Amino acid sequence: MKKIIFCFVFLSSFCFASFLKENVEKYQHELGDVVWVKDDKFPRFNITIYFGQGAVLDDQTSFGTTQATFDLMTAGTKKMNQAAIHDFFDFYGAETSSYVTHEYSQFQFSGLLKDLDPITAKVCELFKEASYPGAEIKNHVNKLKSKLNNLTSNHAALAERAFRYVLMGQTPYKYPAEGKLDSLNKINSKNLLSTLKTLKGSYKRFYLSGPKEIKDSMNLLKSCDFSSGQKTKHSNIVQTKNSPGIYFLKAPKANQVQIRLGRLLTQDESNKEDTLMSVAADYLGGGFTAKLMQELRVKRGLTYSVGAHVSPQASYGRAGISTFTKNETLGETIQLIQTILRDSGDPKKLAKDDVEHVKKYVKGSFPFTFESLSAFVSQLIVLDHREVGYDGIEKFVKEVDDINVKNLSNKIESIFNPDQLVIVLVGDEIVLKQIESLRPVTQLKLEDVL
């Protein structure tokens, strides 16, 4: 990863193209596609297995099953209990983790290169012989229920969940992969084993990070009982636009209101002009000098933090703004956000100096995506999942340089048009009188969100 030092000094598309060419290799293996990221700084390895199936496997009554399938893989096998499995990985200083989205899943493990064989063998043993003991499932479910029930005292997390429920309500993705209260009781050994079998037979891609010796791991992974599967074709799940009303979830006696604004993006919107979308979000809420932060916090003291994001997926995307304010200033805050969005989407009101400032900020922070190897690999996984290629990394700097007042304002108006954004609020009912004149208000039920 030495090339990154050069990238910091000479920020150019050539630099990143050279970095990818010298450090990232793709090749075919009988188990699936392989991406090797060369990293010989330390004698360590990291292997991430991408599965082309995710929580969309869960039906309406079993939300959380796919996530639990990975979470409970180390709960026990036919030969070892949970304590023995954890002792094994602790002895070798190895780490395992998983990450589940609705569209795909991934399982990651790492350790010292000299221990590649026994660690990989143990991982394969988990995939072949995970038994999902009933007692451990019960403990896991109870912890999840406790976590969900405690969201009533964590209004920021509750707002994120309510925001997802409203935005994704007409799709299979309206609940997080972890599940919901009334579906967790349906998790049992039988459906976990069934889900694991489906995952092992799904399309897989392997991301290897470390010295060249790590490529030997592909032969070791043959013992995992994997079979090849076909790539999942992701169709556009966004068929209708969100109704741009206000959705309110009651949080009695709250002295602040959590605010979320956003909308779903179609597959076409989400897979076009990635760099421009990213810069649009950074201009609005990408840091302390971003427009929303300056106007809401610095100039008026309406909030402590505010952020904006655009998150493209394979079959859809999401754009959002998140902040909070005191009960007394809710109406003022929402109206100011809407004014900022309208002005930012107007080329006559978007200042050229502000555009140049955000371009410098984006280019200056871009190399840090290479600083952490795990973050870089995660970026490659998302790009491969969306099937957009790595050329966006190579072209990123030039694409940022090509941004101007007109195309940035047009993108902000297209993605963050305030008249198209859903507004989700979590707070005390006392604030309703400030917003009832803005748009129709729909009351959300806590049991629907959780």
C-alpha angles and dihedrals in degrees: 000000000000091000089074090071088060089048092058091054100039108031104197142133089243089058094055093041089054091046092054094045093051100039109029123065128178124199142154127257130177089251094053144284117332130207116191119195107196113227117158099161092104134017092250135115136207124192124189120187114204116205118199091220128074143166092312082085087074115090125216092277099045107048108159098033097112092047090049090049090065097034092055099042089102093047092095147309134210088273106031137040124222095267093052092049092051091046089054094054092042090053091056095039088238126154132207130189140159138209125198129192126170092257101041145358135215137199120200133191133172143176145133115324092235089061096049095113101052094039093050091045090053092049090052089049088056092052092048102039109024104143103185099218114221094233092055092047089053092050091048093049092048091053091050092049091050090050093051094045090051090058088084087075094042102067096176092057091042090053091052090052093046090047091055092046092054097042096044098033094117094048136068088252102069095115126053118256091256090072136228135278099261094046100049093077089063092065111107140150094267098057092039091055090046092051091048090053091051092049093050089053095047126096111284137195123192124215113197121190122186142050120337091268089074089074086075088070091078090071090047090053090061088084091063092088092240121159127196120259139184122265114260114245109224114211126196105277094185105088100154134030121250115261101252096226132123118268117198129197115191119236105175118224094006111152093200133049123224110220127200126174125179152106143224120262123217121241090257093051093046095051097049132083097355094176094049091049091049093050091047089057092045091050090055102037114351100119147332093303094048118121098250093046093050094048100039102036111017099040102030109016093227095139143004098229140010131177140182130203144177114204115188119197131180097267103020143356140220132220120193149165122205131191143123138222143181117286091248095057102045097108092046092049096050093047091048092051090051091049092050091050092050093047092046090053092054114084089207092060100037108097117227091219090057091051092050090047094054091046090057090047093051095047091046094053097041097084090058088072085072096046095082113051093207091052091049092050090048088054091052091049092055092047092049091046091053090043092226098128131230096275089097088070091051094047097039099100094046091047090053090049089053093057115109139170094274102049093040094050090046091053093048090049091048098047103027103034100152092216089063098045125105114225118213120187132186116192148090118318090240089083095059094088089064095057108030091092093052100062140333111291122222118197115225123212118230092222090057093052096044 
